[in-house]
Amino acid sequence: MKALITTILATIAAVTLQAQPTMLPENQQARPLSDVMNEVAQQFGVKFKYNVDTTGLVVKYAPSRIRPYSLEETLQNILAPFDFKAWDQGKKTWKIKPYEYPRRYDSDGAKMVNYLCSLYNNKEEWEPRRDALRKEVRQRLGIDSLKAHCVPLKPILGKVRKMDGYNVQNIALELVPGYYVCGSIYLPANALAKKQVARQGKYPVIICPNGHWTNGRYNGDLQKRYATLARMGAICISYDIFGWGESRLQVGKDAHATSIAHVWQALSGERLLDYALTRKDVDAERVASNGGSGGGTHAALLAAIDDRLTACCPVVSVCSHFDGGCPCESGMPIQYSQGGTCNIEILATFAPKPVMLVGDEGDWTHTYPTIEIPYLKRIYGFYGAQNELQTIWLPGQRHDFNKDKRQAVYDFFASVWNLPKENQDESKVTIEEEAALQSFGSVDKMPQGAQRNIKALIEQNFDKEMQQTYFELRWAAGLEEKARKWSDSLHLQDAAKTERVRQLIEKHLKAVTKWHNDHIGQCPAGINPRTGEKLREVDRQIICDAAQPRSYHEDLMNGLRKELTEEQVVTILDLYTVGKVDFTMRSYHQIVPNMTAEEDSICRAYLCEAREMAIDYKSMKEISEIFGMYKDKCEEYFNTHGRNWRQMYKDFHNKRKKQQH
């Protein structure tokens, strides 16, 4: 069988070579991408930095892609076939990065907003799209199908901790059977807030989704915001994002950067609001969302899909050309709604209710003064409600949730709900340790029946299509982590080189895995013509995987040998094949009496060939079969050079058997 597979692999290689098209004159214009980019840099007087690997990439019809009058068009023409994009860094420097589905150029945002403005010129034209948009966003998000699995509201509430003018109480709310969203409730507890804000003992409530800030909802700046708003008279509910904080105990950290998290986080906000509105101290007519960065994305999303909200304040987040840098914000295809939309239009569906938009010069919200704010003013103008739209844009500032941005939040809610500005003193806030803000803290303290298996959680609550989407994302994340660990294990002391090696390995792993997954079972069932036995499943899969493009292998090996010493390359290949070369050689030295240096050299050479060949196969079964073919060659070598492999192995086996007894 192994001889048959060897013959088939050789045949595939020969057919692949014969199948190459004849080189036509116009194809001679193809040139290496690196050469083309160097020429473009010289022609336009710019320099390029790379976050991608260009090794082995070739630009077809290279001269025809260059536009002497436009660097931007030239880069688009050259880079688009590789799914790369160029980003202007200023000072005549451009960074070449992989294509990012949620991120576009500023100019793309302007074009989108101009297109949207062409669709409606007044309230009568806007509102049909608004209603359809809100409905379709919710539908594409898939939140209602998940809500069908939700359990009745039975919050687990911790002890109330009394602070200066506010109290804190932890909450764990079961969403679907066995999965809990955990957070903390910040409650007003001072006479001024009660006198000025409370209506018949009821306070406004703010649902506070969290972004990707250091330490998540336990971040000190975030605690200051929740506590200060509570001191001013608003109940704030902060909660973990999916796969962070206590959610990590149940689903693991790798579950976060997936489209599934997009739905779970939206569900968490809605169910916590469901709970809040059952409380006797919450005023159902004063309900808001507020968050920064990814939390701002979810604050705006919650406002768009839930009619119960009456105010919204997204900070350094919502814009026209960026959907959110994590799949937890942009993984579900909500931007395809109504033929194409963007986050700023999704937020606009909240008009004419009060909104505060906070941006700065140092992140994607730098376009607020020219694109997003004028657009929102136009929408609010349809209702004569320009006063309900508040905006602040902070020149010279970067992406954070600093005191200036928190102050904008305090001022907004003070104006909307008449909260006392006298209670805005952040020095009164106690920054608590992470453990104090947790409901469980560890797996063993979670309720009986709590989910601790992300696979089971997904299978029980999502349809087959969504399950497949999730697990494809999971294997991709696993390959990224594997590539990172392997490149880090080299200890190169050169971060840029380590990253290039990581990208080479990740690209190869993903290509090989995708080919394998796309071609499972595609080799017809058959028989071995030499033995008459049926082809095993592993034989058929090896035949399929052997037909993958040769470039997968060559790009990796050429790239590794360009970056690394041969010893370092061997280290990576051993990681691919779990050290089978050395393991097998140790076995040979035990089996073969007085193994000579020549025998050692011949066998090691065969096994090294097996190692480099085996890296292009996904499963350990396939890798073992590839090594098996080369071990047959080693055994044949022994038999033809004065040894008897079968007898040596029999003697070794009998010796081991005696030793065990």
Secondary structure, 3 states (H helix, E strand, C coil): CHHHHHHHHHHHHHHHHHCCCCCCHHHHHCEEHHHHHHHHHHHHCCEEEECCCCCCCEECCHHHHCCCCCHHHHHHHHHHHHCEEEEEEECCEEEEEECCCCECCHHHHHHHHHHHHHHCCCHHHHHHHHHHHHHHHHHHHCHHHHHCCCCCCCCEECCCEECCCEEEEEEEEECCCCCEEEEEEEEECCHHHHHHCCECCEEEEEEECCCCCCCHHHCHHHHHHHHHHHHHCCEEEEECCCCCCCHHHHHCHHHCCCHHHHHHHHHHHHHHHHHHCCCCCEEEEEEEEEEECHHHHHHHHHHHHCCCCCEEEEECCCCCCECCCCHHHHCCCHHHHHHCCCHHHHHHCCCCCCEEEEEECCCHHHHHHHHHHHHHHHHHHCCCCHHHEEEEEECCCCCCCCHHHHHHHHHHHHHHHCCCHHHCCHHHCCCCCHHHHCCCCCHHHCCCCCCCCHHHHHHHHCCHHHHHHHHHHHHHHHHHHHHHHHHHCCCCCCHHHHHHHHHHHHHHHHHHHHHHHHCCCCCCCCECCCCCCECCHHHHHHHHHCCCCHHHHHHHHHHHHHHCCHHHHHHHHHHHCCCHHHHHHHHHHHHCCCCCHHHHHHHHHHHHHHHHHHCCCCCHHHHHHHHHHHHHHHHHHHHHCCCCHHHHHHHHHHHHHHHHC
